Amino acid sequence: MKHFNVLAIDPETNSECTFENVPSNQLRQNEHGETVFFYNDHYPDCEVINVVEVPQEKIDAMLSYFSQYGTANE
């Protein structure tokens, strides 16, 4: 599954925010042809400003790092 860095309007603060590593199944087009971002059940249609695909090499590097070192909460 592809992942994207999404620049969107944060529905809670109403300001621009970057959401990193968003899976492609959280992005869709609305009835007007605009791309929207599924933030959560309360805010299913957040306005998207820009979408950039995360390269597979970066995803693989992050997976390798977390496999080796874990996360801060482990």
Residue pairs with C-beta under 8 A, 6 or more apart in sequence:
1 23
1 24
1 25
2 23
2 24
2 53
2 54
3 21
3 22
3 23
3 24
3 53
3 54
3 59
4 21
4 22
4 24
4 27
4 51
4 52
4 53
4 54
5 18
5 19
5 20
5 21
5 22
5 51
5 52
5 54
6 18
6 19
6 22
6 27
6 37
6 48
6 50
6 51
7 16
7 17
7 18
7 48
7 49
7 50
7 51
8 16
8 17
8 19
8 37
8 39
8 46
8 47
8 48
8 49
9 15
9 16
9 17
9 46
9 47
9 49
10 16
10 17
10 46
11 39
11 42
11 43
11 46
12 43
16 49
19 37
20 54
21 54
21 59
22 37
26 37
26 38
27 35
27 36
27 37
27 38
27 48
27 51
28 35
28 36
28 38
29 35
29 36
30 36
30 45
34 47
34 48
35 48
35 51
36 44
36 45
36 46
36 47
36 48
37 45
37 46
37 47
37 48
38 44
38 45
38 46
39 46
